[in-house]
């Protein structure tokens, strides 16, 4: 099993393209970690879920131990939406103090409340 974090995606909408707002929602809602057997299964999984043909995907492989940590998983998905590749690389390298950095990132984005 591989865990792939989608950082960017484009669909081939053809002539039946939905409104721009719907296109953005589709793109944004699929910037997440996808569990797949093989990298070649990613486009098929996304196309199957969206019913749109995937034109291109930019992704990064995530170690299983990181993908299984809910806090790190959520933070990485938030970073994918911000397109901050440098921060994602630092998180993946598990630099000293990464837990506090991740908690602060998630808290700043309003996803969890401070326990003060």
C-alpha angles and dihedrals in degrees: 000000000000128000114214123188110210109221098172136006138177128193131210099236094171117185094331095064114160120228116292092254091056091047090054092047091051092049095045096044092058096053093103142099113291122197108217136162093230136006090248089063094063099083091044092051092050093044090049092052097043100032088225126112112251111232099184140348132199112199145157126216113241122206113248092239090057094044090052093053105089095206095049091042092053092046092050091051089051090051090050089058091050093048091227100150094170092058091047091053091051090050092049091051088056094225118195111287094018093138092061092044091051093046091050092048092050092044092050090052089055096243097123133023124239115253095225 
